[in-house]
Amino acid sequence: MLEGIIIKAIGGFYYIKTCAGIIESRARGILRVEGITPLVGDFVRIRISSEDNSGYVEEILERKNELIRPPVANITQAVIVMSAKKPDINTWLLDKFLMMAEHKNLNIIICFNKLDLSEEETNRLKKTYELAGYEVIITSSTLDIGIEKLKEALKNNITVFAGPSGVGKSSLLNRLNKDFNRETGLVSGKSKRGKHTTRSVELLELGENSYVLDTPGFSSLDLSFIEDVSDVRLYFREIKEHGKGCRFLSCLHDKEPDCSVKKAVEQGIIDKDRYKNYLLLLEEIKNTRRY
């Protein structure tokens, strides 16, 4: 049997990159009976039919991880793309994206695109998130800034590009490889939000063992993976680190006394806006868990 990776799935057909090329395949009946659905990103073993040379997925190898939206497996890295302007930055949304990527134990890169529209604000955001412990790359697909640095960071990874519509994910991918030819859209003048241009889930090959995945843009994220309100602390790197010095192990870094996190905020060690977003998300999870 041949081994390969599913790079695209459309209408029950799976396109699998193997050493023999890309082979159109269907899932073996037993997988459907067992309720197993192959996902883009799955490493699989396929059998080639002697009758028509089509492929059949016989086995799905063990997954490292699985995302629900988009439905994809074995992602190793997330590039979260945001822009300071057009659309205006929403750090609360950015922090939710970061929480989801942290939950999946992905390597995380924050990409602030559209430097040409707001250099001062973009550099401020870079300092904020580097202070929180993240790698930050600044780009401009218009001016071709930061593209090579981003391309280097994508090597030997299966990377998901995430972020709201309109921030320039597809434009960046086109800069990374002109053959990708991703459809791009403008930001709506009325709503100031981006228009969706990505509708399918597909791995795009950037180089040997290097794939990127463009995802449909969306503006809300499901945080149902957080089982207890205290878990929110785990997904803010700097809060998790400074929380080790709190007087109480159960400290939520909200109203408790002798809180190391609140002291770090007062001293400027933790960014005030990040801390405000933490409190907002803490409250959101509290309210959700009441029902």
Secondary structure, DSSP 8 states (H G I E B T S, - for coil): -EEEEEEEEETTEEEEEETTEEEEEEE-HHHHHTT----BT-EEEEEE-TTT--EEEEEE---S-EETTTTEE---EEEEEEESTTTT--HHHHHHHHHHHHHTT-EEEEEEE-GGG-HHHHHHHHHHHHHTT-EEEE-BTTTTBSHHHHHHHTTTSEEEEE--TTSSHHHHHHHH-GGG------B-TTT--B-----S-BEEEEETTEEEEE----S----TT--SGGGGGGGSHHHHHHGGG-SSTT--SSS-SS-HHHHHHHTTSS-HHHHHHHHHHHHHHHHHHT-
